[in-house]
Amino acid sequence: MKKKQLYGTIGAGVVLAALLIGLSLRGGNSSNTGKAVDLSAIPVEGKVRGYPEAPVLVEIFSDYQCYWCAQSAKGFEKQVLPKYMADGTIRVQYRDFAFTGIESYWAAVAANCAARQNRFWEYHDRLFAEQRGENQGYFNTKRLLEWAADLELDMTSFTRCFETEEPAAEIVAERRLGDDVLDVNSTPTIFVNGRKFEGIPTEQQFKKLLEDALKDER
């Protein structure tokens, strides 16, 4: 399903509603293979998880209100990617493609504020666990702040970041990267060293992408 494109204008404290109009992909197959891997020792910086010297970058373009993005986050991203992070093959970067509605934008702002405390992935997981459909008022300010407090973030810093929409330019930049450069048309879309896959890959599909990416590195 094609997305609708309509950009908003960035300004101090401006809600980017126009940017966020669109539809999320209603398709994909979750992978449920592989054992869980303890990620606690794997380096995290902002929205990137994995060893900096890993030869393959996996970029995930996603929207917090997208149903299939939640399935990817709970399945493929939990059960397939961790073992390749643990052995140093990949590093994973989340890219905001907030286009389902205004609550996607506010969720992205909150997650990016958590990223400033290197707690992005915990907050990312909480958002997908709490998903309740699109634009139902569930991703509201009260809950987004409560979830940060539950994670014991520095609430003075987080609240200031959230209320001033400090990450707005980054969120817009990632949306435009997807729109204008990488031709992202649905969520989730992943890139494995630039090789595009729309939807949720099976483990075998991901292995093929990974093998091709590693061949390119030789």
VMD Tcl script that draws the C-alpha trace (Angstrom):
set ca {
  {0.00 0.00 0.00}
  {1.46 3.36 -1.00}
  {1.89 6.04 1.62}
  {0.54 9.55 1.36}
  {3.18 12.26 1.42}
  {2.60 15.69 2.91}
  {5.38 17.54 4.71}
  {5.05 19.93 7.59}
  {7.30 22.80 8.58}
  {9.69 22.58 11.52}
  {9.50 25.32 14.09}
  {10.14 25.68 17.80}
  {7.38 23.85 19.62}
  {5.44 23.14 16.39}
  {3.59 19.84 16.10}
  {4.44 18.30 12.73}
  {0.97 16.96 12.02}
  {1.11 17.39 8.26}
  {4.23 15.27 8.05}
  {2.55 12.37 9.73}
  {-0.42 11.61 7.47}
  {-0.24 8.17 5.94}
  {-1.02 4.48 6.10}
  {1.11 1.63 7.46}
  {1.68 -1.61 5.57}
  {-0.79 -4.38 6.43}
  {1.41 -7.34 5.67}
  {4.48 -9.34 6.62}
  {5.53 -12.60 8.17}
  {7.09 -12.71 11.61}
  {10.07 -14.97 12.18}
  {9.95 -16.98 15.40}
  {13.17 -18.93 15.07}
  {16.37 -18.72 17.06}
  {17.19 -18.56 20.75}
  {17.05 -15.40 22.81}
  {20.39 -13.71 23.37}
  {21.30 -11.56 26.36}
  {21.86 -8.07 24.96}
  {22.99 -6.48 28.22}
  {26.70 -6.59 27.31}
  {26.26 -5.36 23.72}
  {27.19 -1.69 23.28}
  {24.37 0.84 22.83}
  {24.71 4.40 21.64}
  {21.57 6.40 21.01}
  {19.44 4.43 18.56}
  {22.23 2.04 17.53}
  {22.89 -1.31 19.16}
  {25.88 -3.54 18.38}
  {29.65 -3.39 18.11}
  {30.85 -0.31 16.18}
  {33.27 -2.41 14.10}
  {30.51 -4.80 12.91}
  {30.75 -5.07 9.09}
  {26.99 -4.97 8.44}
  {24.55 -2.19 9.32}
  {20.88 -3.17 9.60}
  {18.59 -0.13 9.43}
  {14.95 -0.54 10.44}
  {12.44 2.06 9.22}
  {9.44 1.77 11.51}
  {6.42 3.51 13.04}
  {5.30 2.95 16.63}
  {1.62 2.71 15.65}
  {2.19 0.22 12.83}
  {0.87 -3.24 13.74}
  {3.45 -5.12 11.66}
  {6.26 -3.02 13.11}
  {5.19 -4.27 16.54}
  {5.25 -7.85 15.27}
  {8.76 -7.27 13.90}
  {9.92 -5.72 17.18}
  {8.56 -8.64 19.22}
  {9.63 -11.40 16.83}
  {12.31 -10.88 14.20}
  {14.14 -8.14 16.11}
  {14.13 -10.12 19.37}
  {14.72 -13.63 18.08}
  {16.85 -13.28 14.95}
  {18.94 -10.10 15.10}
  {20.42 -10.50 18.62}
  {22.63 -13.49 17.81}
  {24.18 -11.63 14.88}
  {24.79 -8.64 17.13}
  {26.32 -10.87 19.80}
  {28.84 -12.40 17.38}
  {29.83 -8.98 16.05}
  {28.41 -9.42 12.53}
  {25.78 -6.66 12.61}
  {24.87 -3.45 14.31}
  {21.25 -2.30 14.25}
  {19.94 1.23 13.84}
  {16.31 2.24 14.28}
  {15.04 4.88 11.85}
  {11.86 6.82 12.59}
  {9.35 6.72 9.76}
  {6.50 8.32 11.70}
  {3.69 8.55 9.17}
  {0.62 6.89 10.65}
  {-0.51 9.91 12.65}
  {0.33 12.49 15.27}
  {0.70 9.89 18.03}
  {3.46 8.26 15.98}
  {5.29 11.56 16.07}
  {4.91 12.01 19.84}
  {6.01 8.43 20.46}
  {9.07 9.06 18.28}
  {9.87 12.25 20.22}
  {9.70 10.34 23.50}
  {11.85 7.47 22.22}
  {14.46 9.87 20.89}
  {14.52 11.63 24.25}
  {15.17 8.24 25.87}
  {17.96 7.71 23.32}
  {19.71 10.76 24.71}
  {20.13 8.76 27.92}
  {21.14 5.61 25.98}
  {17.84 4.00 26.99}
  {16.24 4.02 23.56}
  {15.79 0.29 23.15}
  {13.99 -0.19 26.46}
  {11.63 2.66 25.62}
  {11.19 1.35 22.05}
  {10.17 -2.04 23.47}
  {7.69 -0.43 25.87}
  {6.03 1.55 23.07}
  {5.49 -1.54 20.94}
  {4.30 -3.55 23.94}
  {1.73 -0.83 24.72}
  {0.48 -0.38 21.15}
  {-3.34 -0.05 21.10}
  {-4.24 0.77 17.50}
  {-3.84 3.98 15.56}
  {-4.55 7.46 16.93}
  {-6.78 6.32 19.78}
  {-5.28 8.79 22.23}
  {-3.24 6.10 23.94}
  {0.21 7.53 23.18}
  {-0.59 10.69 25.11}
  {1.73 12.94 27.11}
  {0.77 11.45 30.46}
  {1.55 7.88 29.46}
  {4.71 8.73 27.53}
  {6.09 10.47 30.61}
  {4.94 7.67 32.92}
  {6.78 5.06 30.85}
  {9.96 7.11 31.06}
  {9.56 7.26 34.83}
  {8.98 3.49 34.94}
  {12.37 3.07 33.25}
  {13.90 5.37 35.89}
  {15.15 7.88 33.36}
  {16.35 11.32 34.46}
  {12.90 12.87 34.33}
  {14.04 16.48 34.45}
  {16.10 15.97 31.31}
  {13.51 13.75 29.62}
  {10.60 16.09 30.29}
  {12.52 19.11 29.00}
  {13.50 17.17 25.86}
  {9.93 15.98 25.29}
  {8.15 19.27 25.96}
  {10.46 21.27 23.68}
  {10.29 18.59 20.95}
  {14.07 18.61 20.92}
  {14.39 15.63 18.50}
  {11.95 17.07 15.91}
  {14.59 17.82 13.28}
  {16.05 14.30 13.59}
  {12.63 12.70 13.18}
  {11.90 14.77 10.08}
  {15.35 14.06 8.66}
  {14.86 10.29 8.98}
  {11.42 10.52 7.39}
  {12.89 12.44 4.48}
  {15.78 9.99 4.18}
  {13.19 7.27 3.72}
  {11.00 9.30 1.39}
  {13.50 11.10 -0.79}
  {16.60 8.91 -0.80}
  {15.67 5.30 -0.03}
  {12.13 5.09 -1.45}
  {10.57 3.67 1.69}
  {6.90 3.03 0.93}
  {5.76 0.99 3.92}
  {6.70 -0.07 7.40}
  {8.63 -1.99 8.46}
  {11.30 -1.68 5.80}
  {14.82 -2.84 6.56}
  {18.13 -2.21 4.82}
  {21.08 -4.58 5.21}
  {24.13 -2.58 4.12}
  {21.74 -0.81 1.78}
  {19.92 -3.92 0.51}
  {16.20 -3.25 0.86}
  {13.58 -5.62 2.24}
  {9.95 -4.59 2.76}
  {8.05 -6.31 5.55}
  {9.38 -8.80 8.08}
  {11.98 -11.24 6.72}
  {12.12 -14.84 7.75}
  {15.43 -15.92 9.21}
  {16.36 -17.57 5.90}
  {15.59 -14.39 3.99}
  {17.66 -12.38 6.44}
  {20.56 -14.82 6.17}
  {20.53 -14.36 2.39}
  {20.59 -10.58 2.76}
  {23.41 -10.91 5.25}
  {25.43 -13.26 3.06}
  {25.10 -10.88 0.11}
  {26.13 -7.92 2.25}
  {29.20 -9.76 3.54}
  {30.21 -10.70 -0.01}
  {30.12 -7.01 -0.90}
  {32.54 -6.33 1.98}
  {35.17 -8.77 0.65}
}
mol new
graphics top color blue
foreach p $ca { graphics top sphere $p radius 0.5 }
foreach p [lrange $ca 0 end-1] q [lrange $ca 1 end] { graphics top cylinder $p $q radius 0.2 }
display resetview
